[in-house]
Amino acid sequence: MTEKTVVDLAAWQDLHKQAAAWRGRHLKDLFAEDPQRGERYRAEACGLYLDYSKNWLDEAALTGLFKLAEERGLVARRDAMFAGEHINVTEDRAVLHVALRLPASAHCLVDGADVVPEVQAVLQRMADFSSRVRDGSWLGASGKPIRTIINLGIGGSYLGPEMAYLALRRFRHPRIEVRFVANVDGAALEQALAHLDPAETLFIVASKTFTTLETMTNARAARQWLVAALGEAAVAQHFVAVSTNAEAVRAFGMDTEHMFGFWDWVGGRYSMDSAIGLSTMIAVGAEAFFDLLAGFHAMDEHFRTSPLRQNLPVLHGLISVWYNNFFGAQSQAVLPYAQDLRRLPAYLQQLQMESNGKSVDLQSRPLPVDSGMVIWGEPGTDGQHSFYQLLHQGTRLIPCDLIGFLEPLAESGAQHDLLMANLIAQAEALAFGRTAEQLREEGAAPAQIPFRVCPGNRPSNILLLEALTPRALGILVAFYEHSVFTQGAIWGIDSFDQWGVELGKVLALRVLEDIQGKAQHAHDSSTQQILARYRAARKG
Ligand SMILES: O=P(O)(O)OC[C@H]1O[C@H](O)[C@H](O)[C@@H](O)[C@@H]1O
């Protein structure tokens, strides 16, 4: 039997009708009609509080969204993931990042074998290595302890570790700094190596496949830099690898004794809690890393076991689908009110856009509806003085996530009230706006009134956590992972492959041959022109 496409489902059609009837309703009216709305539309789990009351939702819309989840088999798909089924169908792989954060006593079968002991063994090796680097007993070739770690990796082998390193600033080791090099632009490595003593520097070559051109190119250049200063024999003390591909690690000239492995059932963008998190563990220590994993696991359990109506990631995912597919929203803003979470939007861009940027469904049919939205954002309050103008008065629908913490960790905690006042006020301003009457009462110049009106009715979620601890970070990231899962399940797409990134990689190598004069490939006239211009400039 051919599975129905999502548009054929009764719930999908019902939601369309509801959305059509929704036009003209204002959040202001919803709150006026239901004084308990703020208490009704909130949910809490694992210390994450989600206020979703400032959304275009009522009981009928929510019921329709849960009906959609049911008709689409969300629960069965979720259970299939946790059971280790090959839900990444295009690569024929299980999707089990959730196994990375299971307690040691748990079991998780992948193709008949329990993977928990392997996961624990790698974590133990990571912990041993991290503690040696941290306590200074891992020595560089000339007998000095390590002061700087350089993580060479890109995409999922970079964004999570960098985001976590910044987020967990307060938990970092005082002696050790971690720098990140992703871009193949030599400027990135140059900047990272500036003023470093090779004798005190450790490189982590982080690459799931160990074939990624950017990472391998940077790793070769870094190796040369080190060898020039300390000689070939120093490499073993200053380079470690994180990969699923032992063969390629060996072929690259690195000892697999200094390799930390993971598995093909961990997608790159779901790997910050695997050995890819080695830099995180060195920075914050094994105990804090285990707290991070415990946070992930707590949210996994919530997602796996809670009824859909109280299930935070499910709620969040369905609300995104609601704006995306029934109101035509193109993008979603992530606005962390925490300076240390400033790379969260970039991290979520890969998580969400690489996972759900698809246009073919699991049955290989063209997807008849829009899939993943554009994700973007900056920390509050910085964004308020830049793009919030468009959020408040622009013509586009952009649902926002405002993320905040009840307790400040910064020593400058005195400023926390002002920071949080901004978060709370922004959600209020987005929802309720400012009318012409209010402006008149406030004595605004009549000619300015039309320009100063804020229409409001702009939806947002507020996410609150206690403090930006390792555990809270794990909870927050897992929450978004499962929201992405929920959305992908509704569309019936494979959220775990990324074939779209292949083409550019292949073409870049082809173009490089043209640039280096090794070949003359046929190109369109625009590409030819640019190539000619570039080659002429390089010769000149
Ligand atoms: O870890 P690696 O194998 O080096 O991959 C790094 C990144 O590059 C690829 O092109 C993918 O698009 C990403 O999903 C991946 O995270």
The ligand as an SDF file (V2000), in Angstrom:
LIG
                    3D

 16 16  0  0  0  0  0  0  0  0999 V2000
   32.8170   15.2150   10.4210 O   0  0  0  0  0  0  0  0  0  0  0  0
   33.0170   15.2530    8.9440 P   0  0  0  0  0  0  0  0  0  0  0  0
   32.9220   13.8990    8.3140 O   0  0  0  0  0  0  0  0  0  0  0  0
   34.3160   15.9340    8.6050 O   0  0  0  0  0  0  0  0  0  0  0  0
   31.8570   16.0970    8.3200 O   0  0  0  0  0  0  0  0  0  0  0  0
   31.7040   17.4530    8.5840 C   0  0  0  0  0  0  0  0  0  0  0  0
   30.4200   17.9850    7.9710 C   0  0  0  0  0  0  0  0  0  0  0  0
   30.5470   18.0070    6.5730 O   0  0  0  0  0  0  0  0  0  0  0  0
   29.5810   17.4580    5.7240 C   0  0  0  0  0  0  0  0  0  0  0  0
   29.6820   18.0580    4.4870 O   0  0  0  0  0  0  0  0  0  0  0  0
   28.1650   17.4630    6.2020 C   0  0  0  0  0  0  0  0  0  0  0  0
   27.3450   18.3380    5.4790 O   0  0  0  0  0  0  0  0  0  0  0  0
   28.0030   17.7260    7.6590 C   0  0  0  0  0  0  0  0  0  0  0  0
   26.8630   17.0490    8.1130 O   0  0  0  0  0  0  0  0  0  0  0  0
   29.1930   17.2750    8.4610 C   0  0  0  0  0  0  0  0  0  0  0  0
   28.9730   17.5330    9.8190 O   0  0  0  0  0  0  0  0  0  0  0  0
  1  2  2  0
  2  3  1  0
  2  4  1  0
  2  5  1  0
  5  6  1  0
  6  7  1  0
  7  8  1  0
  7 15  1  0
  8  9  1  0
  9 10  1  0
  9 11  1  0
 11 12  1  0
 11 13  1  0
 13 14  1  0
 13 15  1  0
 15 16  1  0
M  END
$$$$
